[in-house]
């Protein structure tokens, strides 16, 4: 088995995770009016 050492930069991880979460929340919020309009039309 190879000896592999994994190093994680905490600041970089938090920054990328924050960005990913922000983008996903923004996508969901932007989709909500569309969902509401589609539900009202039914």
C-alpha positions in Angstrom: 0.0 0.0 0.0 1.5 3.4 -0.9 2.2 5.9 1.8 0.0 8.8 0.7 -0.2 12.0 2.8 -3.2 14.2 2.2 -2.9 17.8 3.2 -6.0 20.1 3.3 -5.7 23.9 3.4 -8.5 24.8 5.9 -8.9 28.4 4.6 -9.1 27.3 0.9 -11.6 24.5 1.8 -13.8 26.9 3.7 -13.7 29.5 0.9 -14.6 26.9 -1.8 -17.3 25.4 0.4 -18.8 28.8 1.2 -18.9 29.6 -2.5 -20.5 26.3 -3.4 -23.2 26.7 -0.8 -23.9 30.3 -1.8 -24.2 29.3 -5.4 -26.6 26.5 -4.7 -28.8 28.6 -2.4 -28.9 31.3 -5.1 -29.9 28.8 -7.7 -32.7 27.5 -5.4 -34.0 30.9 -4.6 -34.0 31.9 -8.3 -36.0 28.8 -9.2 -38.6 29.4 -6.5 -40.6 32.1 -8.4 -40.8 29.8 -11.4 -42.0 26.9 -9.2 -44.7 29.2 -7.5 -45.9 30.5 -10.9 -46.2 27.0 -12.3 -48.1 25.8 -9.2 -50.6 28.7 -9.6 -51.2 27.9 -13.2 -52.4 24.3 -12.4 
